[in-house]
Amino acid sequence: MSKSGAVLLGEFPLAAVEGAYDRCERYGRYSKAGPVAKYGAAVPLPELASRLSANCAKRANLGARSCGAFFPALANKGRSESA
């Protein structure tokens, strides 16, 4: 767990990482190995969600508002919100 209390990518309990976004219909599913290789196992999930959505045109239009990114597999433990 990170200093902020966020779950780290390396701690994610499944082999595939699913990300969803409340403010649009964007959804992604990635093999955990891909993001671990690109960003490292120590990246907090909120930061990962932000990085994965960095190229989203809808996110750019939200300004300072959050895009509501979360990880459905963790929804029963509470959401891991992001940018």
C-alpha positions in Angstrom: 0.0 0.0 0.0 1.3 3.5 -0.8 1.8 6.2 1.7 -1.6 7.7 0.8 -3.2 4.3 1.5 -3.8 3.5 -2.2 -3.4 -0.1 -3.4 -0.3 -0.5 -5.6 -0.4 -2.2 -9.0 1.7 -5.1 -7.7 -0.8 -5.7 -5.0 -3.8 -5.9 -7.4 -5.3 -9.3 -6.8 -6.0 -10.4 -10.4 -3.9 -11.2 -13.5 -6.0 -8.7 -15.5 -6.6 -5.1 -14.5 -10.0 -3.6 -15.4 -10.5 0.1 -15.3 -13.8 1.9 -15.7 -14.8 5.6 -15.7 -18.0 7.1 -14.2 -18.2 10.2 -16.3 -17.9 8.5 -19.7 -18.3 4.9 -21.0 -14.6 4.3 -21.2 -13.6 0.8 -20.0 -10.3 -1.0 -20.3 -8.9 -4.4 -19.5 -5.2 -5.0 -19.4 -3.0 -7.9 -18.6 -1.4 -6.9 -15.3 2.0 -7.7 -16.8 1.8 -4.9 -19.3 1.2 -2.0 -16.9 3.7 -3.5 -14.5 6.4 -3.5 -17.2 5.5 0.0 -18.3 4.9 1.8 -15.0 6.3 -0.6 -12.3 4.6 -2.6 -9.6 4.9 0.3 -7.1 2.6 2.6 -9.0 -0.5 3.4 -6.9 -3.8 2.5 -8.7 -5.1 6.1 -8.8 -1.9 7.2 -10.6 -2.2 4.2 -13.0 -5.8 5.2 -13.8 -4.7 8.7 -14.5 -1.9 7.5 -16.8 -4.1 5.1 -18.6 -6.7 7.9 -19.2 -4.1 10.6 -20.1 -4.9 10.5 -23.8 -8.7 10.6 -23.3 -10.2 13.7 -25.0 -13.2 13.6 -22.6 -10.9 13.9 -19.7 -9.3 17.0 -21.1 -12.7 18.6 -21.2 -13.4 17.9 -17.5 -10.8 20.4 -16.4 -10.1 20.0 -12.7 -13.0 17.6 -12.2 -12.3 13.9 -11.7 -13.1 11.5 -14.5 -14.3 9.0 -11.9 -11.9 6.3 -12.7 -12.2 3.1 -10.6 -11.3 -0.5 -10.6 -14.4 -2.8 -10.6 -12.5 -5.7 -8.9 -11.9 -3.5 -5.9 -15.5 -2.0 -5.8 -16.5 -4.2 -3.0 -13.6 -2.9 -0.9 -14.4 0.7 -1.8 -13.4 2.6 -4.9 -9.9 3.6 -5.8 -10.7 7.0 -7.3 -8.4 8.8 -9.7 -8.0 12.0 -11.7 
